[in-house]
């Protein structure tokens, strides 16, 4: 229970309705801070969900494990099934080859989202889901149009599968995302996730006289 659970009463009166009025949704999750609000909004709306963790972009392995374990901890606390997919980094590097110097929100990110959503869509189709979505869009650092386009593209590869484009930032979602993160003392990742995001973030930090990123040091209750 969160100290602000009364805020979720709005979903009892006006619940979220996925495409095709689905009651069971596969949620691609990128990290605990982003999926916390999404989970609670879905639960308050009476939806069943399964978390699908497939993020081979996250580098290095230490950071990957930190983010995954935080996600597992919150899933277990909420009694939600958690699917831990492969960490196939070689395929990811192959997929974005030639795009190493693309900026954030550029073509490299499109290819990254495509790869992760294609795998999520395949799992959805093979396991009886007809709707999937992602927690990626709740972050203010992400381009929702870019994410939604990738989700639709992945869904179109399979008959009768839909990508849910709901804006999780709405109805106070962005604010509650941070409230949950602070209450749960989630690990606070300091860059998007991939090695090129890490490179560019540290380059910016050096230019602005800030310390480089240290893995596993920052938490939302610090």
N, C-alpha and C positions, 0 to 999 in steps of 0.2 A: 504494500500500500504506500502511496505517496501522500505527502502532506497536502497536496493540492488536488486530490482526487475529485473533489466537487466540480472541478473544471471539466471533467469528462461527462458530466450529466447531460451536456448538450447532445452527446452522441446517442443517449437513450431516447431522447425526443426526436432527434433528426439523424438517424444512423447513416454511416457511409454505405453506399450501394455500389459494389463492383460491377463491371460489365457482365451482362447476362444474369444479373442478380445472384452471382455466385456466392456461396457461403464459405467456401474453402479456398484460400488464396496461398500461393507460393510467393514468399517474400525473399527476393535477393537482398542480402544484407552485406553492407560494406564494413560496418563497425558498430559497436554498441552505442556510442553517442548518437549516431544518426538513426538507428532503428528503434531506440527506446520509445520515442513519441509515436512512431508508426505502429508499434506493437500495441501500445495502450489505446490509441484511437481505434484500431481494429477490434480489440477485445471489447471496448466499450460499445461498439456497434454490433456485437454479437457474432463476429466473424471468427472462423477457425483459420489458423495460419500455421505454416511450416517455414522455418528459416533455412535458406540455402546460401552457404558461405562458399563462394567461388571468386577468389581475388588473387590470381597469380601475378598481378602487377605489383603487389606490395613487396618492397625491398628495404632492408635485407630480411633474412629469415627471422631474426630476432624481433623485428617490428611486426612481421606477419603473425608470429605466435602471440605477441602481446595483444594485438587487435582481436585475433580469433578467440583467445581465452577469455577476454572481457565479454565478447559476444556470447560465448557458451555460458558464462556465469549468469548473465541476465536471462538467457533463454531458460536455464534450469530454474531460476528463481520464479519465473512466470509459467513453468510447466509447459514449455513449447518445444516441439521437436526441432532438433538442429541437425542439418545435413552438412557434413564437412566434406567438401569436394576436393579434388586433387590440386596440388600446388605445382601445376605444370608450367614452370617459368620458361623453359626452352621454347615452348610453343608461343608464349606471350612475346618473347623477344623476337621471334621469327615474324610474328604478326605485325609488329610495329617497326620492323627494320626499314631504315631510310627516313624515319620520322623522329629521330632522336632529338632534333633541335626545334621541333614544333613547339609553339607556346601552349600554356594551359588553355583548355577549351578548344584547341585546334584539332587537326586531323588525327594526331596521335591519340588523343582522348576518345575520339569517335571510334577508332579501331579497338581501343581498350574496352569501351562499353559494348561494342558489337560482340567481341569475343566472350565477355562475361555473360551477356544476355543470351547469346546463342546456346551456351551451355545450360543456363537456367531454363530456357524454353524447352530444350530437349528433355531435361529432367521432368519438367511439368507435364509434357506430353506423355512420357513413359510411365508416369505415376498418377495419372488420373486427374490432374489439375486442368481446368480450362481457362484460368486467369493467373497471371503472375504480375508482380510489380517490383519496385526496388526502393530502398531507403536512400539511394544516392541523391535523389532530387530534393531532399529536405535541406541540404547544405546550401547556404547562400553563395558558396564559392563555385557552385555548379550551374551550368546552363540547362535549364529544364527542357527547352525545345530540343537541344542536342540529345539529352537523355531519352526523351520520349520518342524521338525519331528512331533511335537505336532499339528501343523496346518494341516499337511497332514492327521494325524490320525483322527482328528475331522471331516475333510471334507469327509473322506471315509465312514463315518456313513450315508451319504445322497447321493442319486443318483444325478449325474450331478452337483455336487458342487465341486469347486476347491479352494485350498488355494494358494494364490499368494506369492511366496517366494522371491520377489524382494529385493535386498540389498539396503535399503534406505540410507546407508552410502556413496554410490557411487556418482559420479558426483558432488562432493562438498556438499553432503547432511549433513555430520557430522558438517562441519563448519557453514552452514546456520542454522542448528538446534540451535546452540548457539547464532548466530546473531539475530534470531527471538526471542529467549528467553530474550535476553537483551533489544531489542526494545520494547517488550511487557511487560517487568518487571514481567515475570512469577514467581510464587512461586517456589523456589528451594528446592525440597525434598532432604533430606540428607541420605536416606537409601532406599532400594528397595521398602519396603512397609509393609511386614508382621511383626508380633510381634517378630518372631525369627530373622529376619534381624535387627530389632531395637535392640534387645538384644545383638546380636553379634557386631553391629556397636558401641554401647555404651561401650561394653567390650573392644573393640580395642581402643576407645577414652580414656578410663580410663588408659589403659596400656601405651599409648603414651602421657599422661598428657594433654589431650584435654578436653574441656568442653563437657558434654553430650548434646544430641540433644534437642533443644527447638522448639516445633511445631509453625509454622507460623512466624518465625523470619527471615528466609533467603529468599532473592529475587535476581534475576539475575542482577538487577541494583545496588545492594548494593556495 
